């Protein structure tokens, strides 16, 4: 469980400034890509081009969920998560 918290904390650090929902747990988080002006499915495609797998939440809970993209990091080494900001900025631009 401590390792999941380390991973969560690294992701939150890397995505500082992006509209994320801070998870209590330690295995995934949501990014409000609609707040960035990007459809979650498009954001998912862009991120995949930069080697980040993320799932658009269309159909997972109505209009609120449809704004979000889910990133699962439960099995990612902390060192690899250190590349997340660079890849996010390349795919989606810098945070607002």
C-alpha positions as a Markdown table, in Angstrom:
| # | Residue | x | y | z |
|---|---|---|---|---|
| 1 | Unk | 0.0 | 0.0 | 0.0 |
| 2 | Unk | 2.9 | 2.4 | 0.7 |
| 3 | Unk | 4.2 | 1.8 | -2.8 |
| 4 | Unk | 0.8 | 2.7 | -4.3 |
| 5 | Unk | 0.8 | 5.9 | -2.2 |
| 6 | Unk | 4.3 | 6.7 | -3.5 |
| 7 | Unk | 3.1 | 6.2 | -7.1 |
| 8 | Unk | 0.0 | 8.3 | -6.5 |
| 9 | Unk | 2.1 | 11.1 | -5.0 |
| 10 | Unk | 4.5 | 11.1 | -7.9 |
| 11 | Unk | 1.6 | 11.3 | -10.4 |
| 12 | Unk | 0.1 | 14.2 | -8.5 |
| 13 | Unk | 3.5 | 15.9 | -8.4 |
| 14 | Unk | 3.9 | 15.4 | -12.2 |
| 15 | Unk | 0.4 | 16.6 | -13.0 |
| 16 | Unk | 0.5 | 19.7 | -10.7 |
| 17 | Unk | -1.6 | 22.4 | -12.4 |
| 18 | Unk | -3.7 | 20.0 | -14.5 |
| 19 | Unk | -7.3 | 19.6 | -13.4 |
| 20 | Unk | -7.1 | 16.3 | -11.6 |
| 21 | Unk | -9.2 | 14.7 | -8.9 |
| 22 | Unk | -6.9 | 13.7 | -6.1 |
| 23 | Unk | -7.6 | 10.1 | -5.2 |
| 24 | Unk | -7.8 | 8.8 | -1.7 |
| 25 | Unk | -6.5 | 5.5 | -2.9 |
| 26 | Unk | -3.4 | 4.8 | -4.8 |
| 27 | Unk | -4.0 | 3.1 | -8.1 |
| 28 | Unk | -5.7 | 5.6 | -10.5 |
| 29 | Unk | -6.9 | 9.2 | -10.9 |
| 30 | Unk | -9.1 | 11.2 | -13.1 |
| 31 | Unk | -8.2 | 14.2 | -15.2 |
| 32 | Unk | -10.9 | 16.7 | -16.3 |
| 33 | Unk | -9.8 | 17.0 | -19.9 |
| 34 | Unk | -13.0 | 19.0 | -20.8 |
| 35 | Unk | -11.6 | 21.7 | -18.5 |
| 36 | Unk | -8.7 | 21.8 | -20.9 |
| 37 | Unk | -11.0 | 22.1 | -23.9 |
| 38 | Unk | -10.2 | 18.5 | -25.1 |
| 39 | Unk | -12.6 | 15.6 | -25.4 |
| 40 | Unk | -11.4 | 12.7 | -23.2 |
| 41 | Unk | -11.3 | 10.3 | -26.2 |
| 42 | Unk | -9.1 | 12.7 | -28.1 |
| 43 | Unk | -6.9 | 13.2 | -25.1 |
| 44 | Unk | -6.6 | 9.5 | -24.8 |
| 45 | Unk | -5.5 | 9.2 | -28.4 |
| 46 | Unk | -3.0 | 12.0 | -28.0 |
| 47 | Unk | -1.5 | 10.6 | -24.9 |
| 48 | Unk | -1.2 | 7.1 | -26.4 |
| 49 | Unk | 1.0 | 8.6 | -29.1 |
| 50 | Unk | 3.3 | 9.7 | -26.3 |
| 51 | Unk | 3.3 | 6.3 | -24.6 |
| 52 | Unk | 0.7 | 7.1 | -21.9 |
| 53 | Unk | -2.3 | 4.8 | -21.7 |
| 54 | Unk | -5.4 | 6.5 | -20.4 |
| 55 | Unk | -9.1 | 5.6 | -20.7 |
| 56 | Unk | -11.9 | 8.0 | -21.6 |
| 57 | Unk | -14.7 | 7.7 | -19.1 |
| 58 | Unk | -17.6 | 8.0 | -21.5 |
| 59 | Unk | -20.4 | 5.8 | -20.4 |
| 60 | Unk | -19.0 | 5.4 | -16.8 |
| 61 | Unk | -21.3 | 7.7 | -14.9 |
| 62 | Unk | -23.2 | 10.2 | -16.9 |
| 63 | Unk | -22.2 | 13.7 | -17.9 |
| 64 | Unk | -19.8 | 14.1 | -15.0 |
| 65 | Unk | -17.7 | 11.0 | -15.8 |
| 66 | Unk | -17.8 | 11.9 | -19.5 |
| 67 | Unk | -15.5 | 14.9 | -18.8 |
| 68 | Unk | -12.8 | 12.7 | -17.5 |
| 69 | Unk | -9.9 | 10.6 | -18.5 |
| 70 | Unk | -8.7 | 7.8 | -16.1 |
| 71 | Unk | -5.0 | 7.1 | -15.6 |
| 72 | Unk | -4.1 | 3.8 | -13.9 |
| 73 | Unk | -0.7 | 3.8 | -12.3 |
| 74 | Unk | -0.8 | 0.9 | -9.9 |
| 75 | Unk | 1.9 | -1.1 | -11.7 |
| 76 | Unk | 4.1 | 1.7 | -13.0 |
| 77 | Unk | 7.5 | 2.1 | -11.4 |
| 78 | Unk | 8.0 | 5.5 | -9.7 |
| 79 | Unk | 10.9 | 6.3 | -12.0 |
| 80 | Unk | 8.7 | 5.8 | -15.1 |
| 81 | Unk | 6.0 | 8.0 | -13.6 |
| 82 | Unk | 8.6 | 10.8 | -13.5 |
| 83 | Unk | 8.2 | 11.1 | -17.3 |
| 84 | Unk | 4.5 | 11.8 | -17.0 |
| 85 | Unk | 4.6 | 15.6 | -17.1 |
| 86 | Unk | 6.8 | 15.7 | -20.1 |
| 87 | Unk | 4.5 | 13.3 | -22.0 |
| 88 | Unk | 1.3 | 15.2 | -20.8 |
| 89 | Unk | 2.7 | 18.5 | -22.0 |
| 90 | Unk | 3.8 | 17.0 | -25.4 |
| 91 | Unk | 0.3 | 15.5 | -25.9 |
| 92 | Unk | -2.0 | 18.1 | -24.3 |
| 93 | Unk | 0.0 | 21.2 | -23.8 |
| 94 | Unk | 1.1 | 22.8 | -20.5 |
| 95 | Unk | -1.5 | 23.1 | -17.7 |
| 96 | Unk | -3.6 | 26.2 | -17.7 |
